[in-house]
Amino acid sequence: MAGGERQFKRQLELNLSDESSDVRKRVEELRELIEHHNYRYYVLDDPEISDAEFDALMRELAALEAQHPELVTPDSPTQRVGGRPVEGFAPVAHRVPMLSLANAYSFEELRAFDARVRRFLGAAAHNLEYVTELKIDGLAVSLIYEKGRFVQGATRGDGEVGEDVTHNLRTIRSIPMKLRGGKELTLDVRGEVYMIKREFEKLNEERRRAGEPLFANPRNAAAGSLRQLDPGITASRPLDIFLYAIGYSPDREFHTHMEVLETLKSLGFRVNPHIRLCRDIDEVIEYCERWGERREELDYEIDGIVVKVNSLSLQEALGATAKSPRWAIAYKFPAKQGTTVVKDIKVQVGRTGALTPLAILEPIELAGSVVSRATLHNEDMIRSKDIRIGDTVIVQKAGDVIPEVVKVVKERRTGNEREFVMPSKCPECGSDVVRLEGEAVARCVGVRCPAQLREGVLHFASRDAMDIEGMGPAVVTQLLDRGLVRDFADIYYLRFDDIVGLERMGKKSAQNLLNAIEASKDRGLARVVYALGIRHVGENIARVLAEKFGDMENIMRASKEELTAIPEIGPRIAESVVAFMSQEANRGVIRRLREAGVRMAEDRAGAGDLPLSGKTFVLTGALEHFTRGEAEEMIRRLGGRTSGSVSRKTDYVVVGRDPGSKYDRARELGVTILDEDGFMKLIGRDKGLDRG
């Protein structure tokens, strides 16, 4: 009897094992079927089954996963929408920066771009081709795949660091959770998230009925939808994506941009169908003209054309400036114009004391948003265009972003129009307004001008600077009005009792703001330099200063000659930095920031003593003993830096199996080439390494 029971239990276990195996196979089969039909529907726009049949597959998979939760995986189609709301978006450092593009606003500027490229390349320009792509008006993102699976997604942010929006990107059906035919690939791909026009109008109509504020345009709707803390809200919004580049690809090398796009398509990504390979700049301009005329036919917004050099080896040769690549440019369509009336002219005081006149307009819709004010830049522009209060004017959104007055319709003048007079006293603090010789801008000279301080603090706390979440205009205004903040450093000495007493600031909000202030102390030197608001010092120049000097004390001591010796810095920037750092008030603020614990040094202590200090490496091909990431990290630990392109400034090119165009470029420029054995000798890893 005991023997019979054992036999019965053994048979039952075998039956259950077989059943479990069958369930696992069916789950995997369903996932493959669903991903296939997702691809057919969302990427190819060529469905093979009905919505009802697709829903039946999803219901079957969800039911099996509910019965067998041990079979649920992060890349399952059922996991696209799920998870609890998050408290915030974690920062994500891009392995390869997401650079912005320089703009061209005319065909003459496109021809000038072509001339610059040809002049830079010299004889190598004989096989120059361009790829033209529609510039989708959306939000740029980076998608990371490891072993063929989607693991992380981030916004562009400042190009160096973005925000983790992985859970929200999972809800976009045209983003594959697994690569087609690329199970072992590690990739960083770049794309543009957008919302089609009719879905935008439908969403706004729903918000209108619910009494919620409307989105100004499809781009804002897409950006707002992707930055929801609750993935369920993002899932309810009709977002889509076009992929246009690969930022990082350690497993594959490419020779042309067109090859990259074809690879993206083969891996299951949605690539815009209107891309064209152009043999010369004339074909580029013809493409721009055609889509300038046809842009309204599209069901999504575009604001221009992206033009890229097709050859990746030529892209590497051209390189990039601190701001943008030399091998690409964005042609922006002519601005949209409309006619309205100047109701008044007000003066706005900026963080550097500049007085900027603003035209207060009768509201008008332009380029998908309502425009009620426009910059008049300065007094000279008002005089040259003879703009008066009460005038009928033609307004445009330059680059579809900044509204400006183009000209006055003088035929409509009635005689009741009034000339504008620039104030001689600051409208915010009553201090004198001066205009230096050779400058078009008038400035307030008041050292304690509240408008300058308000704008300066807002800049200091902004996302691209110290990124203090919750320190917006309303909070800053109250802090200034109550005398709690008189300079940037005061922010770091605020207490809970100071903040909780502000209007509409509960205990949780106050603690969140204090946490954000504390977190901002570790943003790094480049962010601090940019946050200080030094005239002419933008994000890129701040980064250059941080990399060159390494510590705020070194920047404070730098002379004009030391600064101008840096290629990216000219006399005007150098003079501005020296003037700012020579002011005792500014030095005092910096001293108090340091005392509060704000980090003002780059993480490179002792780098000058390391064996690879100051050396630049480029890696190409597959290495035997390291992954690409391990080799790059080793170089950084030993004081060196890595680059994605070969130039005359490159010290070493490390060559593995199947090297790409970087190897050819290194030979052409005479850069030192190391095989893997040579690289290991250089870093001292040639002895005792297990080669088994």
C-alpha positions as CSV (number, residue, x, y, z in Angstrom):
1,M,0.0,0.0,0.0
2,A,2.8,2.4,0.9
3,G,4.5,1.6,-2.3
4,G,1.3,2.3,-4.2
5,E,0.9,5.7,-2.6
6,R,4.5,6.7,-3.5
7,Q,3.8,5.7,-7.1
8,F,0.6,7.7,-7.2
9,K,2.3,10.8,-5.8
10,R,5.2,10.5,-8.3
11,Q,2.7,10.3,-11.1
12,L,0.8,13.3,-9.8
13,E,4.0,15.3,-9.6
14,L,4.9,14.3,-13.2
15,N,1.4,15.4,-14.4
16,L,1.7,18.7,-12.6
17,S,5.2,19.2,-14.1
18,D,3.8,18.5,-17.6
19,E,1.0,20.9,-17.0
20,S,3.4,23.6,-15.8
21,S,5.5,23.1,-18.8
22,D,2.5,23.4,-21.1
23,V,1.4,26.6,-19.4
24,R,4.9,28.1,-19.7
25,K,5.0,27.2,-23.4
26,R,1.5,28.8,-23.9
27,V,2.5,31.9,-22.0
28,E,5.6,32.4,-24.2
29,E,3.6,31.7,-27.3
30,L,1.0,34.3,-26.4
31,R,3.7,36.9,-25.6
32,E,5.3,36.3,-29.0
33,L,1.9,36.5,-30.8
34,I,0.9,39.7,-29.0
35,E,4.3,41.4,-29.7
36,H,4.0,40.4,-33.3
37,H,0.5,41.8,-33.7
38,N,1.5,45.0,-31.8
39,Y,4.3,45.4,-34.3
40,R,2.0,44.9,-37.2
41,Y,-0.6,47.4,-35.9
42,Y,1.5,50.2,-34.3
43,V,4.7,50.1,-36.4
44,L,3.7,48.8,-39.8
45,D,0.1,50.0,-39.6
46,D,-0.9,46.7,-41.3
47,P,-2.9,44.6,-38.7
48,E,-3.5,40.9,-39.4
49,I,-6.2,40.3,-36.8
50,S,-9.2,42.2,-35.5
51,D,-9.2,44.2,-32.2
52,A,-11.5,41.6,-30.7
53,E,-9.1,38.8,-31.6
54,F,-6.2,40.8,-30.2
55,D,-8.1,41.5,-26.9
56,A,-8.8,37.7,-26.6
57,L,-5.1,37.0,-26.7
58,M,-4.4,39.6,-24.1
59,R,-7.2,38.3,-21.8
60,E,-5.8,34.7,-22.1
61,L,-2.3,35.8,-21.2
62,A,-3.5,37.9,-18.3
63,A,-5.5,35.0,-16.9
64,L,-2.6,32.5,-17.2
65,E,-0.2,35.0,-15.5
66,A,-2.8,35.6,-12.7
67,Q,-2.9,31.8,-12.1
68,H,0.9,31.5,-12.3
69,P,2.4,34.8,-11.0
70,E,5.9,33.1,-11.0
71,L,5.8,33.3,-14.9
72,V,5.3,37.1,-15.0
73,T,8.3,39.0,-16.5
74,P,9.0,42.7,-16.8
75,D,8.8,42.6,-20.6
76,S,5.4,40.8,-20.7
77,P,2.8,42.8,-22.7
78,T,0.6,42.8,-19.6
79,Q,3.2,44.8,-17.8
80,R,3.1,47.8,-20.1
81,V,0.5,49.5,-17.8
82,G,1.0,48.9,-14.2
83,G,2.7,49.8,-11.0
84,R,1.9,52.4,-8.4
85,P,2.4,56.2,-8.9
86,V,6.0,57.3,-8.2
87,E,7.1,60.2,-6.0
88,G,9.4,61.8,-8.6
89,F,11.7,61.1,-11.5
90,A,15.2,59.9,-10.8
91,P,18.1,61.5,-12.8
92,V,19.6,59.4,-15.5
93,A,23.1,60.3,-16.9
94,H,23.2,59.7,-20.7
95,R,26.2,57.5,-21.7
96,V,26.4,59.5,-24.9
97,P,25.2,63.1,-24.6
98,M,22.0,64.0,-26.4
99,L,23.2,67.2,-28.1
100,S,20.9,69.9,-29.5
101,L,21.2,70.9,-33.1
102,A,22.1,74.3,-34.5
103,N,19.3,76.0,-36.5
104,A,19.1,77.4,-40.0
105,Y,16.2,79.7,-40.8
106,S,16.8,80.2,-44.6
107,F,18.0,78.3,-47.6
108,E,21.1,80.6,-47.6
109,E,21.9,79.4,-44.1
110,L,21.6,75.8,-45.3
111,R,24.0,76.5,-48.2
112,A,26.4,78.1,-45.7
113,F,26.2,74.9,-43.6
114,D,27.1,72.8,-46.6
115,A,30.0,75.1,-47.4
116,R,31.3,74.8,-43.8
117,V,31.1,71.0,-44.0
118,R,32.9,70.8,-47.3
119,R,35.6,73.3,-46.2
120,F,36.2,71.3,-43.0
121,L,36.4,67.9,-44.8
122,G,38.5,69.1,-47.7
123,A,39.2,66.3,-50.2
124,A,37.1,63.8,-48.1
125,A,33.9,65.7,-49.1
126,H,33.9,64.2,-52.6
127,N,31.4,61.5,-51.5
128,L,29.3,63.7,-49.3
129,E,25.6,62.8,-48.9
130,Y,22.9,64.1,-46.6
131,V,20.0,62.4,-45.0
132,T,16.9,64.5,-44.5
133,E,14.3,63.8,-41.9
134,L,11.1,65.5,-40.7
135,K,11.7,67.3,-37.4
136,I,8.9,65.9,-35.2
137,D,7.6,68.5,-32.7
138,G,7.7,66.4,-29.6
139,L,9.8,65.3,-26.7
140,A,13.2,63.6,-27.2
141,V,13.9,60.5,-25.3
142,S,16.5,57.7,-24.9
143,L,15.6,54.0,-24.7
144,I,18.0,51.6,-23.2
145,Y,18.0,47.9,-24.2
146,E,20.1,45.2,-22.5
147,K,20.2,41.6,-23.9
148,G,17.5,42.7,-26.3
149,R,15.1,43.8,-23.6
150,F,13.8,47.3,-22.8
151,V,15.2,48.2,-19.3
152,Q,15.2,52.0,-19.1
153,G,13.9,55.2,-20.7
154,A,14.8,58.8,-20.0
155,T,14.0,62.3,-21.3
156,R,16.7,64.4,-22.9
157,G,16.9,66.8,-20.0
158,D,19.9,69.0,-20.4
159,G,21.6,66.6,-22.9
160,E,23.9,65.2,-20.2
161,V,21.3,64.1,-17.6
162,G,17.6,63.4,-18.1
163,E,14.7,62.0,-16.1
164,D,13.8,58.3,-15.7
165,V,10.4,57.9,-17.3
166,T,10.7,54.1,-17.9
167,H,7.3,53.2,-16.5
168,N,5.6,55.8,-18.7
169,L,7.4,54.9,-21.9
170,R,6.3,51.2,-21.4
171,T,2.8,52.4,-22.0
172,I,3.6,53.5,-25.6
173,R,2.5,50.5,-27.7
174,S,4.9,51.2,-30.6
175,I,8.0,50.8,-28.3
176,P,9.0,47.2,-28.4
177,M,9.6,45.5,-25.0
178,K,11.9,43.0,-26.8
179,L,14.0,43.6,-29.9
180,R,13.0,41.6,-33.0
181,G,16.0,39.5,-34.0
182,G,18.3,41.2,-31.5
183,K,18.1,39.1,-28.4
184,E,21.7,39.7,-27.3
185,L,21.9,43.4,-28.3
186,T,22.7,46.3,-25.9
187,L,21.5,49.5,-27.4
188,D,20.8,53.2,-26.6
189,V,18.3,54.4,-29.2
190,R,16.9,57.9,-29.5
191,G,13.5,59.0,-30.6
192,E,10.8,61.7,-30.4
193,V,7.5,61.1,-28.4
194,Y,4.6,63.0,-29.9
195,M,0.8,63.1,-30.1
196,I,-1.1,63.3,-33.3
197,K,-3.3,66.4,-34.0
198,R,-6.8,64.8,-33.8
199,E,-5.9,63.0,-30.5
200,F,-4.6,66.3,-29.1
201,E,-7.9,68.0,-30.0
202,K,-9.9,65.1,-28.5
203,L,-7.8,65.3,-25.3
204,N,-8.3,69.0,-25.0
205,E,-12.1,68.7,-25.5
206,E,-12.2,66.1,-22.7
207,R,-10.2,68.5,-20.5
208,R,-12.5,71.4,-21.4
209,R,-15.6,69.4,-20.4
210,A,-13.9,68.5,-17.1
211,G,-13.0,72.1,-16.4
212,E,-9.2,71.3,-16.5
213,P,-6.6,73.7,-18.1
214,L,-6.1,73.0,-21.8
215,F,-2.7,72.1,-23.4
216,A,-1.3,74.8,-25.6
217,N,-0.2,72.5,-28.4
218,P,0.4,68.8,-29.2
219,R,4.1,69.1,-28.0
220,N,3.1,70.3,-24.6
221,A,0.4,67.6,-24.4
222,A,3.0,64.9,-25.2
223,A,5.6,66.3,-22.7
224,G,3.0,66.7,-19.9
225,S,1.7,63.2,-20.5
226,L,5.1,61.6,-20.4
227,R,6.0,63.4,-17.1
228,Q,3.0,62.0,-15.2
229,L,3.8,60.4,-11.8
230,D,1.1,57.9,-12.4
231,P,1.8,55.6,-15.4
232,G,-2.0,54.9,-15.6
233,I,-2.6,58.6,-16.7
234,T,0.2,58.3,-19.3
235,A,-1.4,55.1,-20.6
236,S,-4.7,56.9,-21.1
237,R,-3.0,59.4,-23.4
238,P,-2.5,58.5,-27.1
239,L,1.3,58.9,-27.3
240,D,3.4,57.6,-30.2
241,I,7.1,57.7,-31.1
242,F,9.5,57.8,-34.1
243,L,13.0,56.5,-33.6
244,Y,15.8,58.4,-35.4
245,A,19.3,57.5,-34.0
246,I,21.4,55.0,-32.0
247,G,23.4,56.8,-29.3
248,Y,25.4,53.8,-28.1
249,S,25.9,50.3,-29.6
250,P,28.8,48.3,-28.2
251,D,27.7,45.2,-30.2
252,R,27.3,46.6,-33.7
253,E,29.1,49.2,-35.7
254,F,27.6,51.1,-38.7
255,H,29.0,53.0,-41.6
256,T,26.1,55.3,-42.6
257,H,23.2,56.9,-40.9
258,M,20.8,55.2,-43.4
259,E,22.2,51.9,-42.3
260,V,21.4,52.9,-38.7
261,L,17.8,53.7,-39.7
262,E,17.4,50.4,-41.6
263,T,18.7,48.5,-38.5
264,L,16.2,50.3,-36.3
265,K,13.4,49.2,-38.6
266,S,14.6,45.6,-38.6
267,L,14.7,45.6,-34.8
268,G,11.0,46.5,-34.6
269,F,11.2,50.3,-34.1
270,R,8.9,52.8,-35.7
271,V,11.0,55.0,-38.1
272,N,9.5,57.9,-40.0
273,P,8.6,56.8,-43.6
274,H,9.5,60.2,-45.2
275,I,13.3,60.1,-44.8
276,R,15.3,60.7,-47.9
277,L,19.0,60.3,-49.0
278,C,20.1,63.5,-50.8
279,R,23.1,63.6,-53.1
280,D,23.8,67.4,-52.6
281,I,22.5,70.5,-50.9
282,D,20.1,71.3,-53.8
283,E,18.2,68.1,-53.2
284,V,18.1,69.0,-49.5
285,I,16.6,72.4,-50.2
286,E,14.1,70.8,-52.6
287,Y,13.0,68.4,-49.8
288,C,12.7,71.3,-47.4
289,E,10.5,73.3,-49.9
290,R,8.3,70.3,-50.5
291,W,7.6,69.6,-46.9
292,G,7.2,73.2,-46.0
293,E,4.3,73.2,-48.4
294,R,2.9,69.8,-47.4
295,R,3.4,69.9,-43.6
296,E,-0.4,70.5,-43.0
297,E,-1.1,67.1,-44.7
298,L,0.6,65.2,-41.9
299,D,-1.4,64.1,-38.8
300,Y,1.4,65.2,-36.5
301,E,3.2,68.5,-36.0
302,I,6.6,69.1,-37.6
303,D,8.6,72.3,-37.1
304,G,11.3,71.8,-39.6
305,I,13.7,69.4,-41.3
306,V,16.8,67.7,-39.8
307,V,19.8,67.4,-42.2
308,K,22.6,65.0,-41.3
309,V,25.8,63.9,-43.0
310,N,25.2,60.3,-44.0
311,S,28.7,58.9,-43.6
312,L,29.5,58.1,-40.0
313,S,33.2,58.4,-40.6
314,L,32.7,61.9,-41.9
315,Q,30.5,62.7,-38.9
316,E,33.4,61.6,-36.7
317,A,35.8,63.8,-38.7
318,L,33.5,66.8,-38.3
319,G,33.0,66.3,-34.6
320,A,31.0,68.7,-32.5
321,T,31.2,72.1,-30.8
322,A,30.3,72.5,-27.1
323,K,26.7,72.9,-28.1
324,S,25.9,70.9,-31.2
325,P,27.3,68.5,-33.8
326,R,29.0,70.0,-36.9
327,W,27.6,67.3,-39.1
328,A,23.9,68.1,-38.6
329,I,21.6,71.1,-38.7
330,A,17.9,71.8,-38.2
331,Y,16.2,73.8,-40.9
332,K,13.2,75.6,-39.2
333,F,10.2,76.5,-41.3
334,P,9.3,80.2,-41.8
335,A,7.5,81.5,-38.7
336,K,3.7,81.6,-38.7
337,Q,2.3,85.1,-38.7
338,G,-0.9,86.8,-37.6
339,T,-2.3,90.3,-37.1
340,T,-3.3,91.8,-33.8
341,V,-3.3,95.0,-31.7
342,V,-0.7,96.4,-29.2
343,K,-2.8,97.1,-26.1
344,D,0.2,98.3,-24.0
345,I,4.0,98.1,-23.6
346,K,5.4,96.9,-20.2
347,V,9.0,96.7,-19.1
348,Q,10.3,93.5,-17.6
349,V,13.5,93.4,-15.5
350,G,15.7,90.3,-15.9
351,R,18.2,88.6,-13.6
352,T,21.1,90.6,-15.0
353,G,19.2,93.9,-14.7
354,A,18.3,94.1,-18.4
355,L,15.1,96.1,-19.1
356,T,13.2,94.3,-21.8
357,P,10.0,96.0,-23.3
358,L,7.1,93.6,-23.9
359,A,4.2,94.2,-26.2
360,I,0.9,93.3,-24.5
361,L,-1.3,92.1,-27.3
362,E,-4.9,91.3,-28.1
363,P,-4.7,87.5,-27.8
364,I,-4.2,85.7,-31.1
365,E,-3.7,82.0,-31.9
366,L,-0.3,81.2,-33.6
367,A,1.4,77.9,-34.2
368,G,-1.0,76.0,-32.0
369,S,-0.9,78.3,-29.0
370,V,-2.5,81.6,-27.8
371,V,-0.1,84.6,-27.9
372,S,-0.9,87.6,-25.7
373,R,2.6,89.2,-25.4
374,A,5.7,89.5,-27.6
375,T,9.2,90.7,-26.9
376,L,10.3,94.1,-28.3
377,H,13.9,93.4,-27.4
378,N,15.1,96.9,-26.7
379,E,14.4,100.6,-27.2
380,D,16.3,100.8,-30.6
381,M,14.0,98.1,-32.1
382,I,10.9,99.9,-31.0
383,R,12.2,103.1,-32.6
384,S,13.4,101.4,-35.8
385,K,10.0,99.7,-36.3
386,D,8.1,102.7,-35.0
387,I,5.9,100.6,-32.7
388,R,3.3,102.5,-30.8
389,I,0.7,101.6,-28.2
390,G,-2.6,101.0,-30.1
391,D,-0.9,100.0,-33.3
392,T,-2.1,97.1,-35.5
393,V,1.0,94.8,-35.9
394,I,2.0,91.6,-37.6
395,V,3.3,89.1,-35.0
396,Q,5.2,85.9,-35.7
397,K,6.5,83.0,-33.6
398,A,10.2,83.0,-34.6
399,G,11.2,79.4,-34.8
400,D,7.7,78.6,-33.7
401,V,8.8,79.4,-30.1
402,I,9.3,83.1,-29.3
403,P,6.6,85.6,-30.4
404,E,7.9,88.9,-31.8
405,V,6.5,91.9,-33.6
406,V,7.5,91.9,-37.3
407,K,6.1,95.2,-38.5
408,V,3.4,97.8,-38.0
409,V,0.4,98.0,-40.3
410,K,0.6,101.8,-40.5
411,E,-2.4,102.0,-42.9
412,R,-4.6,101.2,-40.0
413,R,-3.4,104.0,-37.7
414,T,-6.2,106.3,-36.4
415,G,-4.1,109.0,-34.8
416,N,-4.9,107.8,-31.3
417,E,-1.7,105.7,-31.0
418,R,0.8,106.7,-28.3
419,E,4.6,106.6,-28.5
420,F,6.4,104.5,-25.8
421,V,9.0,106.1,-23.6
422,M,11.7,103.9,-22.0
423,P,11.8,104.6,-18.2
424,S,14.8,106.3,-16.7
425,K,14.1,104.6,-13.3
426,C,13.8,100.9,-12.7
427,P,10.0,100.0,-12.5
428,E,10.8,97.5,-9.8
429,C,13.1,99.3,-7.4
430,G,13.3,102.9,-8.6
431,S,17.1,102.8,-9.2
432,D,18.7,104.6,-12.1
433,V,18.6,102.9,-15.5
434,V,21.8,103.2,-17.6
435,R,22.7,102.2,-21.1
436,L,26.4,101.7,-21.7
437,E,28.0,102.9,-24.9
438,G,27.9,100.3,-27.6
439,E,25.1,98.3,-25.9
440,A,21.5,98.2,-27.0
441,V,20.2,97.1,-23.6
442,A,19.4,99.4,-20.8
443,R,20.1,98.0,-17.3
444,C,19.0,98.7,-13.7
445,V,22.1,99.5,-11.5
446,G,20.3,98.8,-8.2
447,V,22.3,96.2,-6.2
448,R,19.3,95.1,-4.3
449,C,16.7,95.2,-7.1
450,P,14.0,92.7,-6.1
451,A,13.2,91.8,-9.8
452,Q,16.8,90.9,-10.5
453,L,17.0,88.8,-7.3
454,R,13.7,87.1,-8.0
455,E,14.7,86.2,-11.6
456,G,18.2,85.2,-10.3
457,V,16.8,82.9,-7.6
458,L,14.4,81.3,-10.1
459,H,17.3,80.7,-12.5
460,F,19.4,79.3,-9.6
461,A,16.7,76.8,-8.7
462,S,15.7,75.9,-12.3
463,R,15.9,72.4,-13.7
464,D,19.1,73.0,-15.7
465,A,20.8,74.7,-12.8
466,M,20.4,73.4,-9.2
467,D,17.1,71.7,-10.0
468,I,15.3,72.4,-6.8
469,E,11.9,70.9,-7.3
470,G,9.0,72.9,-5.7
471,M,10.9,76.3,-5.8
472,G,8.7,78.0,-8.4
473,P,7.6,81.6,-8.9
474,A,5.0,81.7,-6.1
475,V,7.3,80.2,-3.5
476,V,10.3,82.4,-4.5
477,T,8.2,85.6,-4.4
478,Q,7.0,84.8,-0.8
479,L,10.5,84.0,0.3
480,L,11.8,87.3,-1.0
481,D,8.8,89.3,0.4
482,R,9.3,87.9,3.9
483,G,13.0,88.5,3.8
484,L,13.9,84.9,4.1
485,V,16.1,84.9,1.0
486,R,18.3,87.8,0.2
487,D,20.8,85.9,-2.0
488,F,21.3,82.3,-3.4
489,A,23.1,81.0,-0.3
490,D,20.1,81.8,2.0
491,I,18.2,79.0,0.3
492,Y,20.4,76.5,2.0
493,Y,19.8,78.0,5.5
494,L,16.0,77.8,5.3
495,R,14.3,75.9,8.2
496,F,11.1,73.8,8.2
497,D,9.3,76.6,10.2
498,D,10.3,79.2,7.6
499,I,8.8,77.2,4.8
500,V,5.7,75.6,6.4
501,G,4.4,79.2,7.1
502,L,4.2,80.1,3.4
503,E,0.8,80.2,1.7
504,R,-0.5,76.9,0.3
505,M,2.5,75.1,1.9
506,G,1.6,72.1,4.1
507,K,3.9,70.1,6.3
508,K,4.5,67.5,3.5
509,S,5.2,70.1,0.9
510,A,7.5,71.9,3.2
511,Q,9.5,68.8,3.9
512,N,9.6,67.9,0.2
513,L,11.1,71.3,-0.6
514,L,13.7,70.9,2.2
515,N,14.6,67.5,0.8
516,A,14.9,69.0,-2.7
517,I,17.2,71.7,-1.4
518,E,19.3,69.1,0.4
519,A,19.5,67.0,-2.8
520,S,20.6,69.9,-4.8
521,K,23.9,70.3,-2.8
522,D,25.4,67.4,-4.8
523,R,24.6,68.6,-8.4
524,G,28.3,69.3,-9.1
525,L,30.5,72.2,-10.1
526,A,29.2,72.8,-13.6
527,R,25.6,73.2,-12.3
528,V,26.7,75.6,-9.6
529,V,28.7,77.8,-12.1
530,Y,25.7,78.0,-14.4
531,A,23.3,78.6,-11.5
532,L,25.3,81.7,-10.4
533,G,24.0,83.5,-13.5
534,I,27.3,85.0,-14.7
535,R,26.6,87.0,-17.9
536,H,27.5,85.1,-21.1
537,V,28.1,81.8,-19.2
538,G,25.6,79.2,-20.4
539,E,25.4,75.5,-19.6
540,N,28.1,74.5,-22.0
541,I,30.6,77.2,-20.9
542,A,29.9,76.3,-17.3
543,R,30.7,72.7,-18.1
544,V,33.9,73.7,-19.8
545,L,35.0,75.8,-16.8
546,A,34.3,72.9,-14.4
547,E,36.2,70.4,-16.5
548,K,39.2,72.8,-17.0
549,F,39.6,74.1,-13.4
550,G,38.0,71.3,-11.3
551,D,37.2,73.5,-8.3
552,M,35.4,76.8,-7.7
553,E,38.4,78.3,-6.0
554,N,40.5,77.8,-9.2
555,I,37.8,79.5,-11.2
556,M,37.7,82.4,-8.8
557,R,41.5,82.8,-9.1
558,A,41.6,82.5,-12.9
559,S,42.9,85.5,-14.9
560,K,41.5,86.7,-18.2
561,E,44.6,85.3,-19.9
562,E,44.1,81.8,-18.4
563,L,40.4,81.9,-19.4
564,T,41.0,83.0,-23.0
565,A,43.6,80.2,-23.4
566,I,40.6,77.8,-23.4
567,P,39.4,77.3,-27.0
568,E,35.7,77.7,-26.2
569,I,36.1,81.0,-24.2
570,G,36.6,84.4,-25.8
571,P,37.4,87.8,-24.3
572,R,33.8,88.8,-23.6
573,I,33.1,85.6,-21.5
574,A,36.5,85.9,-19.8
575,E,35.9,89.5,-18.8
576,S,32.5,88.6,-17.5
577,V,33.8,85.7,-15.4
578,V,36.7,87.8,-13.9
579,A,34.3,90.8,-13.2
580,F,31.8,88.5,-11.4
581,M,34.4,86.7,-9.3
582,S,36.1,90.0,-8.3
583,Q,33.0,91.3,-6.6
584,E,33.2,90.7,-2.8
585,A,29.4,90.2,-2.6
586,N,29.6,87.4,-5.1
587,R,32.6,85.8,-3.4
588,G,30.7,86.0,-0.1
589,V,27.7,84.1,-1.6
590,I,30.0,81.4,-3.0
591,R,31.7,81.1,0.4
592,R,28.4,80.7,2.2
593,L,27.3,78.1,-0.4
594,R,30.4,76.1,0.3
595,E,29.9,76.4,4.1
596,A,26.3,75.1,3.6
597,G,27.7,71.9,2.0
598,V,27.2,72.7,-1.7
599,R,29.7,70.6,-3.6
600,M,32.0,72.9,-5.7
601,A,34.6,70.5,-7.0
602,E,34.6,67.9,-9.7
603,D,35.1,64.3,-8.7
604,R,38.6,64.0,-10.1
605,A,40.9,64.2,-7.1
606,G,44.3,62.9,-7.8
607,A,43.6,62.4,-11.5
608,G,46.9,64.2,-12.4
609,D,48.9,61.4,-10.8
610,L,47.1,58.5,-12.5
611,P,48.7,56.7,-15.4
612,L,46.2,57.7,-18.1
613,S,45.7,61.3,-16.9
614,G,44.8,63.6,-19.8
615,K,44.7,60.8,-22.4
616,T,41.7,60.3,-24.7
617,F,40.7,56.8,-25.9
618,V,38.3,55.6,-28.6
619,L,37.2,52.0,-28.5
620,T,36.1,50.1,-31.7
621,G,35.3,46.4,-32.3
622,A,34.6,43.6,-29.7
623,L,37.1,43.1,-26.9
624,E,37.8,39.6,-25.7
625,H,38.5,40.2,-22.0
626,F,36.2,43.1,-21.2
627,T,32.9,44.4,-22.2
628,R,32.9,47.9,-23.7
629,G,31.5,49.4,-20.5
630,E,34.2,47.7,-18.4
631,A,37.0,49.0,-20.6
632,E,35.6,52.5,-20.5
633,E,35.2,52.4,-16.7
634,M,38.8,51.2,-16.3
635,I,40.1,54.1,-18.5
636,R,38.1,56.6,-16.4
637,R,39.4,55.1,-13.1
638,L,43.0,55.5,-14.4
639,G,42.5,59.2,-15.2
640,G,41.7,58.9,-18.9
641,R,38.5,59.8,-20.8
642,T,36.7,58.0,-23.6
643,S,35.2,59.5,-26.8
644,G,32.8,58.2,-29.4
645,S,34.7,59.7,-32.3
646,V,38.3,59.8,-33.6
647,S,40.0,63.2,-34.1
648,R,43.5,64.7,-34.1
649,K,43.1,65.1,-30.3
650,T,42.6,61.4,-29.8
651,D,45.6,59.7,-28.1
652,Y,44.8,56.0,-28.5
653,V,42.3,53.9,-30.5
654,V,41.8,50.5,-29.0
655,V,40.9,47.9,-31.7
656,G,39.0,44.7,-31.0
657,R,37.4,42.1,-33.4
658,D,35.6,43.5,-36.4
659,P,36.5,47.2,-36.0
660,G,34.5,49.8,-37.8
661,S,35.1,53.1,-39.5
662,K,36.9,54.5,-36.3
663,Y,39.9,52.2,-37.1
664,D,40.1,53.6,-40.7
665,R,39.9,57.1,-39.4
666,A,42.7,56.5,-36.8
667,R,45.0,55.2,-39.6
668,E,44.1,58.2,-41.7
669,L,45.0,60.7,-38.9
670,G,48.1,58.8,-37.7
671,V,46.6,58.2,-34.2
672,T,48.2,55.5,-32.1
673,I,46.4,52.1,-32.5
674,L,46.4,49.5,-29.8
675,D,45.2,45.9,-30.0
676,E,43.8,44.4,-26.9
677,D,47.2,43.0,-25.7
678,G,48.7,46.5,-26.1
679,F,45.8,48.1,-24.2
680,M,46.3,45.6,-21.3
681,K,50.0,46.3,-21.2
682,L,49.3,50.1,-21.1
683,I,46.9,49.7,-18.1
684,G,49.1,47.1,-16.3
685,R,46.8,44.1,-16.8
686,D,49.1,42.0,-19.0
687,K,50.4,39.9,-16.2
688,G,48.4,37.2,-14.5
689,L,45.3,37.7,-16.6
690,D,43.2,34.5,-17.0
691,R,43.0,33.9,-20.7
692,G,41.0,30.6,-20.3
